[in-house]
Amino acid sequence: MAASSYDEALRRVLAHEGGYTNHPSDPGGPTNYGITIHDYRKYVKPGATAADVRAMTLAEAKAIYRSKYWNALRCDELPAGVDYATFDYCVNSGVGRAGKVLRRVLDLQDDSYVVTDTVLAALRGRDASNVVAAICDERLAFLKRLKTWPVFGRGWGPRVADVRRAALAMAKGAKLPPLDPAVADETTGGKADVPVNTNAQNGAAGAVIVAGGGWLYATAHDPVAFIIGGAVIVLAAVAMIALSRANARSKQEVL
């Protein structure tokens, strides 16, 4: 796909992503045009609220898509079809996962997600249709393993099928199948990604700090407080360690 075809790829992504959502089972949180609150804070407005995400302009969303996703994986340089399949995958499940899967289906080391010249060289020796099919097969298998599949699977499954059809047509230079509005409506919602809950981590760390400060003050006045305060600090520290491990498992599940 040529660079000028980015608009068509984005049009399809936006049709799948839909408008504003804030589903309690969606790890992305408040999301609009497929852009999560985490990304909106990073690229547009630090400290943005759900209301800010709801008010996001299409121009802001398009700028984030170009910078974070399309350019990050050098989609302008990928073969037709492979670019779209990779682009839609990273929008739904993260740049890290999509980049690693692209490497994996090319029989390259997936210890990095970066699309290097080696990746581009490997693509030149492969049939683009086969690469598209391999990416979509892996993607669907991954989605079915997620805990949120029962909630969002009804949309994710048709989305992958729709991406496969369009990407294969691009790879073959055939006419692109139209986006069915009914299918687009059905496939909206849900990020197949699990961002680290930094707010929760900070809260646990804060509990340790506050407890520690109180403990130091209390021990100077009451021996009993020494024992109680120490126990509180230990429990807070254990909670923070458990949360960190849980987040690590979540990120591993995604990658």
C-alpha positions as a Markdown table, in Angstrom:
| # | Residue | x | y | z |
|---|---|---|---|---|
| 1 | Met | 0.0 | 0.0 | 0.0 |
| 2 | Ala | 1.4 | 3.4 | -0.9 |
| 3 | Ala | 1.7 | 6.2 | 1.7 |
| 4 | Ser | -1.3 | 7.9 | 0.1 |
| 5 | Ser | -3.5 | 4.9 | 1.0 |
| 6 | Tyr | -3.1 | 5.7 | 4.7 |
| 7 | Asp | -6.4 | 7.6 | 4.6 |
| 8 | Glu | -8.2 | 4.4 | 3.4 |
| 9 | Ala | -6.6 | 2.3 | 6.1 |
| 10 | Leu | -7.5 | 4.8 | 8.7 |
| 11 | Arg | -11.1 | 5.0 | 7.4 |
| 12 | Arg | -11.5 | 1.3 | 8.0 |
| 13 | Val | -9.9 | 1.5 | 11.4 |
| 14 | Leu | -12.2 | 4.3 | 12.5 |
| 15 | Ala | -15.2 | 2.3 | 11.3 |
| 16 | His | -14.2 | -0.6 | 13.5 |
| 17 | Glu | -13.3 | 1.6 | 16.5 |
| 18 | Gly | -16.4 | 3.7 | 16.5 |
| 19 | Gly | -17.1 | 6.7 | 18.8 |
| 20 | Tyr | -16.9 | 7.3 | 22.5 |
| 21 | Thr | -17.0 | 4.3 | 24.8 |
| 22 | Asn | -16.2 | 3.7 | 28.5 |
| 23 | His | -17.0 | 0.0 | 29.0 |
| 24 | Pro | -16.1 | -1.3 | 32.5 |
| 25 | Ser | -14.5 | -4.4 | 31.0 |
| 26 | Asp | -12.3 | -2.4 | 28.6 |
| 27 | Pro | -8.8 | -2.0 | 29.9 |
| 28 | Gly | -8.4 | 1.1 | 27.7 |
| 29 | Gly | -10.8 | 3.0 | 29.9 |
| 30 | Pro | -12.6 | 6.1 | 28.3 |
| 31 | Thr | -12.0 | 5.8 | 24.5 |
| 32 | Asn | -13.0 | 7.9 | 21.5 |
| 33 | Tyr | -12.3 | 7.1 | 17.9 |
| 34 | Gly | -10.3 | 4.2 | 19.3 |
| 35 | Ile | -7.9 | 6.5 | 21.2 |
| 36 | Thr | -7.7 | 5.7 | 24.9 |
| 37 | Ile | -7.5 | 8.2 | 27.7 |
| 38 | His | -3.9 | 7.1 | 28.3 |
| 39 | Asp | -2.8 | 8.0 | 24.7 |
| 40 | Tyr | -4.8 | 11.3 | 24.8 |
| 41 | Arg | -3.0 | 12.3 | 27.9 |
| 42 | Lys | 0.4 | 11.4 | 26.3 |
| 43 | Tyr | -0.1 | 13.1 | 23.0 |
| 44 | Val | -2.6 | 15.9 | 23.6 |
| 45 | Lys | -3.5 | 16.8 | 27.1 |
| 46 | Pro | -1.7 | 15.6 | 30.3 |
| 47 | Gly | -4.3 | 15.0 | 33.0 |
| 48 | Ala | -7.2 | 14.7 | 30.6 |
| 49 | Thr | -10.5 | 13.5 | 31.9 |
| 50 | Ala | -13.2 | 11.3 | 30.5 |
| 51 | Ala | -15.0 | 14.5 | 29.4 |
| 52 | Asp | -11.9 | 15.6 | 27.5 |
| 53 | Val | -11.8 | 12.2 | 25.7 |
| 54 | Arg | -15.4 | 12.5 | 24.8 |
| 55 | Ala | -14.7 | 16.0 | 23.3 |
| 56 | Met | -11.7 | 14.8 | 21.3 |
| 57 | Thr | -11.7 | 16.0 | 17.7 |
| 58 | Leu | -11.3 | 13.7 | 14.7 |
| 59 | Ala | -8.2 | 15.7 | 13.7 |
| 60 | Glu | -6.6 | 15.0 | 17.1 |
| 61 | Ala | -7.4 | 11.3 | 16.7 |
| 62 | Lys | -5.9 | 11.1 | 13.2 |
| 63 | Ala | -2.7 | 12.8 | 14.3 |
| 64 | Ile | -2.3 | 10.2 | 17.1 |
| 65 | Tyr | -3.0 | 7.3 | 14.7 |
| 66 | Arg | -0.3 | 8.6 | 12.2 |
| 67 | Ser | 2.3 | 9.2 | 14.9 |
| 68 | Lys | 1.8 | 6.3 | 17.3 |
| 69 | Tyr | 0.8 | 3.5 | 15.1 |
| 70 | Trp | 1.3 | 4.0 | 11.3 |
| 71 | Asn | 4.7 | 5.7 | 11.5 |
| 72 | Ala | 5.9 | 3.6 | 14.5 |
| 73 | Leu | 5.8 | 0.4 | 12.4 |
| 74 | Arg | 7.0 | 2.0 | 9.1 |
| 75 | Cys | 3.7 | 1.1 | 7.5 |
| 76 | Asp | 4.5 | 3.2 | 4.4 |
| 77 | Glu | 7.3 | 0.7 | 3.7 |
| 78 | Leu | 5.3 | -2.5 | 4.2 |
| 79 | Pro | 3.8 | -4.4 | 1.3 |
| 80 | Ala | 0.2 | -3.8 | 0.4 |
| 81 | Gly | -2.1 | -5.6 | 2.7 |
| 82 | Val | 0.5 | -6.4 | 5.3 |
| 83 | Asp | 0.6 | -2.7 | 6.2 |
| 84 | Tyr | -3.2 | -2.6 | 6.8 |
| 85 | Ala | -3.3 | -5.9 | 8.7 |
| 86 | Thr | -0.4 | -4.7 | 10.9 |
| 87 | Phe | -1.8 | -1.2 | 11.4 |
| 88 | Asp | -5.3 | -2.5 | 12.5 |
| 89 | Tyr | -3.7 | -5.1 | 14.8 |
| 90 | Cys | -1.5 | -2.5 | 16.6 |
| 91 | Val | -4.4 | -0.1 | 17.0 |
| 92 | Asn | -6.5 | -2.9 | 18.7 |
| 93 | Ser | -3.7 | -4.7 | 20.7 |
| 94 | Gly | -0.7 | -2.3 | 20.8 |
| 95 | Val | 2.3 | -1.5 | 18.8 |
| 96 | Gly | 4.5 | -3.9 | 20.8 |
| 97 | Arg | 2.4 | -6.9 | 20.1 |
| 98 | Ala | 1.8 | -6.2 | 16.4 |
| 99 | Gly | 5.4 | -5.5 | 15.7 |
| 100 | Lys | 6.5 | -8.7 | 17.5 |
| 101 | Val | 3.9 | -10.8 | 15.6 |
| 102 | Leu | 5.0 | -9.4 | 12.3 |
| 103 | Arg | 8.6 | -10.5 | 13.1 |
| 104 | Arg | 7.3 | -13.9 | 14.3 |
| 105 | Val | 5.4 | -14.8 | 11.2 |
| 106 | Leu | 8.6 | -13.9 | 9.2 |
| 107 | Asp | 10.6 | -16.4 | 11.3 |
| 108 | Leu | 12.6 | -13.6 | 12.9 |
| 109 | Gln | 13.4 | -13.0 | 16.6 |
| 110 | Asp | 10.5 | -11.4 | 18.4 |
| 111 | Asp | 12.6 | -9.9 | 21.2 |
| 112 | Ser | 11.8 | -6.5 | 19.7 |
| 113 | Tyr | 8.8 | -5.0 | 18.0 |
| 114 | Val | 10.8 | -2.6 | 15.9 |
| 115 | Val | 10.4 | -2.9 | 12.1 |
| 116 | Thr | 14.0 | -2.8 | 10.9 |
| 117 | Asp | 15.6 | -3.1 | 7.5 |
| 118 | Thr | 16.0 | -6.8 | 8.2 |
| 119 | Val | 12.2 | -7.1 | 8.6 |
| 120 | Leu | 11.6 | -5.2 | 5.4 |
| 121 | Ala | 14.1 | -7.5 | 3.6 |
| 122 | Ala | 12.4 | -10.6 | 4.9 |
| 123 | Leu | 9.1 | -9.3 | 3.6 |
| 124 | Arg | 10.4 | -8.9 | 0.1 |
| 125 | Gly | 11.0 | -12.6 | 0.0 |
| 126 | Arg | 7.5 | -13.6 | 1.1 |
| 127 | Asp | 4.1 | -13.7 | -0.5 |
| 128 | Ala | 2.1 | -10.8 | 1.0 |
| 129 | Ser | -1.1 | -12.8 | 1.1 |
| 130 | Asn | 0.5 | -15.5 | 3.2 |
| 131 | Val | 1.9 | -13.0 | 5.6 |
| 132 | Val | -1.6 | -11.3 | 6.0 |
| 133 | Ala | -3.2 | -14.7 | 6.6 |
| 134 | Ala | -0.6 | -15.6 | 9.2 |
| 135 | Ile | -1.0 | -12.3 | 11.0 |
| 136 | Cys | -4.7 | -12.6 | 11.2 |
| 137 | Asp | -4.6 | -16.2 | 12.3 |
| 138 | Glu | -2.3 | -15.3 | 15.2 |
| 139 | Arg | -4.3 | -12.3 | 16.1 |
| 140 | Leu | -7.6 | -14.3 | 16.3 |
| 141 | Ala | -5.9 | -17.0 | 18.4 |
| 142 | Phe | -4.5 | -14.4 | 20.7 |
| 143 | Leu | -7.8 | -12.6 | 21.2 |
| 144 | Lys | -9.6 | -15.9 | 22.0 |
| 145 | Arg | -7.1 | -16.4 | 24.9 |
| 146 | Leu | -7.9 | -13.1 | 26.5 |
| 147 | Lys | -10.1 | -12.9 | 29.6 |
| 148 | Thr | -12.2 | -10.2 | 27.9 |
| 149 | Trp | -13.1 | -12.4 | 24.9 |
| 150 | Pro | -16.5 | -13.3 | 26.3 |
| 151 | Val | -17.3 | -9.6 | 26.5 |
| 152 | Phe | -15.8 | -8.3 | 23.2 |
| 153 | Gly | -15.3 | -11.5 | 21.1 |
| 154 | Arg | -18.6 | -10.9 | 19.3 |
| 155 | Gly | -17.0 | -7.8 | 17.8 |
| 156 | Trp | -13.4 | -8.8 | 17.6 |
| 157 | Gly | -14.1 | -11.9 | 15.6 |
| 158 | Pro | -15.9 | -10.1 | 12.7 |
| 159 | Arg | -13.3 | -7.3 | 12.8 |
| 160 | Val | -10.4 | -9.7 | 12.2 |
| 161 | Ala | -12.4 | -11.4 | 9.4 |
| 162 | Asp | -13.1 | -8.0 | 7.8 |
| 163 | Val | -9.5 | -6.9 | 8.1 |
| 164 | Arg | -8.4 | -10.2 | 6.5 |
| 165 | Arg | -10.7 | -9.8 | 3.5 |
| 166 | Ala | -9.6 | -6.2 | 2.9 |
| 167 | Ala | -5.9 | -6.9 | 3.5 |
| 168 | Leu | -5.9 | -9.9 | 1.1 |
| 169 | Ala | -7.6 | -7.8 | -1.6 |
| 170 | Met | -4.9 | -5.1 | -1.1 |
| 171 | Ala | -2.1 | -7.8 | -1.3 |
| 172 | Lys | -3.6 | -9.1 | -4.6 |
| 173 | Gly | -4.3 | -5.7 | -6.1 |
| 174 | Ala | -8.0 | -6.5 | -6.2 |
| 175 | Lys | -11.0 | -4.3 | -5.6 |
| 176 | Leu | -11.4 | -3.6 | -1.9 |
| 177 | Pro | -14.6 | -5.0 | -0.3 |
| 178 | Pro | -16.9 | -2.3 | 1.0 |
| 179 | Leu | -17.3 | -1.8 | 4.7 |
| 180 | Asp | -20.7 | -3.1 | 5.8 |
| 181 | Pro | -22.2 | -0.5 | 8.1 |
| 182 | Ala | -23.9 | -3.2 | 10.1 |
| 183 | Val | -20.6 | -5.1 | 10.6 |
| 184 | Ala | -18.8 | -1.9 | 11.5 |
| 185 | Asp | -21.5 | -1.2 | 14.2 |
| 186 | Glu | -21.1 | -4.7 | 15.6 |
| 187 | Thr | -17.4 | -4.6 | 15.8 |
| 188 | Thr | -16.9 | -1.4 | 17.8 |
| 189 | Gly | -15.6 | -1.4 | 21.4 |
| 190 | Gly | -12.9 | -3.0 | 23.5 |
| 191 | Lys | -9.1 | -2.8 | 23.4 |
| 192 | Ala | -7.3 | -6.1 | 23.3 |
| 193 | Asp | -4.6 | -4.7 | 25.5 |
| 194 | Val | -3.9 | -4.4 | 29.2 |
| 195 | Pro | -2.2 | -1.2 | 30.2 |
| 196 | Val | -0.4 | -1.1 | 33.5 |
| 197 | Asn | -2.5 | 0.5 | 36.2 |
| 198 | Thr | 0.0 | 3.1 | 37.3 |
| 199 | Asn | -2.6 | 4.9 | 39.4 |
| 200 | Ala | -3.1 | 1.8 | 41.5 |
| 201 | Gln | 0.7 | 1.3 | 41.8 |
| 202 | Asn | 1.2 | 4.9 | 42.9 |
| 203 | Gly | -1.6 | 4.5 | 45.4 |
| 204 | Ala | 0.0 | 1.4 | 47.0 |
| 205 | Ala | 3.4 | 3.1 | 47.1 |
| 206 | Gly | 1.7 | 6.1 | 48.7 |
| 207 | Ala | 0.2 | 3.9 | 51.3 |
| 208 | Val | 3.6 | 2.6 | 52.3 |
| 209 | Ile | 5.1 | 6.2 | 52.5 |
| 210 | Val | 2.2 | 7.5 | 54.6 |
| 211 | Ala | 2.2 | 4.6 | 56.9 |
| 212 | Gly | 5.9 | 4.8 | 57.3 |
| 213 | Gly | 5.7 | 8.5 | 58.2 |
| 214 | Gly | 3.0 | 7.9 | 60.7 |
| 215 | Trp | 4.9 | 5.0 | 62.2 |
| 216 | Leu | 8.0 | 7.0 | 62.8 |
| 217 | Tyr | 6.0 | 9.6 | 64.6 |
| 218 | Ala | 4.0 | 7.2 | 66.7 |
| 219 | Thr | 6.9 | 5.1 | 67.8 |
| 220 | Ala | 8.4 | 8.1 | 69.6 |
| 221 | His | 5.3 | 8.2 | 71.8 |
| 222 | Asp | 3.8 | 4.8 | 72.2 |
| 223 | Pro | 5.5 | 1.3 | 72.1 |
| 224 | Val | 2.3 | -0.3 | 71.0 |
| 225 | Ala | 2.1 | 1.9 | 68.0 |
| 226 | Phe | 5.5 | 0.5 | 67.0 |
| 227 | Ile | 4.1 | -3.0 | 66.6 |
| 228 | Ile | 0.8 | -1.9 | 65.0 |
| 229 | Gly | 2.5 | 0.6 | 62.6 |
| 230 | Gly | 5.1 | -1.9 | 61.6 |
| 231 | Ala | 2.4 | -4.4 | 60.7 |
| 232 | Val | 0.6 | -1.8 | 58.6 |
| 233 | Ile | 3.7 | -1.0 | 56.6 |
| 234 | Val | 4.4 | -4.7 | 56.0 |
| 235 | Leu | 0.8 | -5.2 | 54.7 |
| 236 | Ala | 1.0 | -2.2 | 52.5 |
| 237 | Ala | 4.4 | -3.3 | 51.0 |
| 238 | Val | 3.0 | -6.8 | 50.4 |
| 239 | Ala | 0.0 | -5.3 | 48.6 |
| 240 | Met | 2.3 | -3.2 | 46.4 |
| 241 | Ile | 4.4 | -6.2 | 45.4 |
| 242 | Ala | 1.3 | -8.3 | 44.6 |
| 243 | Leu | -0.1 | -5.4 | 42.4 |
| 244 | Ser | 3.2 | -5.1 | 40.6 |
| 245 | Arg | 3.3 | -8.8 | 39.9 |
| 246 | Ala | -0.3 | -8.8 | 38.7 |
| 247 | Asn | 0.5 | -5.9 | 36.3 |
| 248 | Ala | 3.6 | -7.8 | 35.0 |
| 249 | Arg | 1.4 | -10.9 | 34.3 |
| 250 | Ser | -1.1 | -8.7 | 32.4 |
| 251 | Lys | 1.6 | -7.1 | 30.2 |
| 252 | Gln | 3.1 | -10.6 | 29.5 |
| 253 | Glu | -0.4 | -11.8 | 28.4 |
| 254 | Val | -0.6 | -8.9 | 25.9 |
| 255 | Leu | 2.9 | -9.4 | 24.5 |
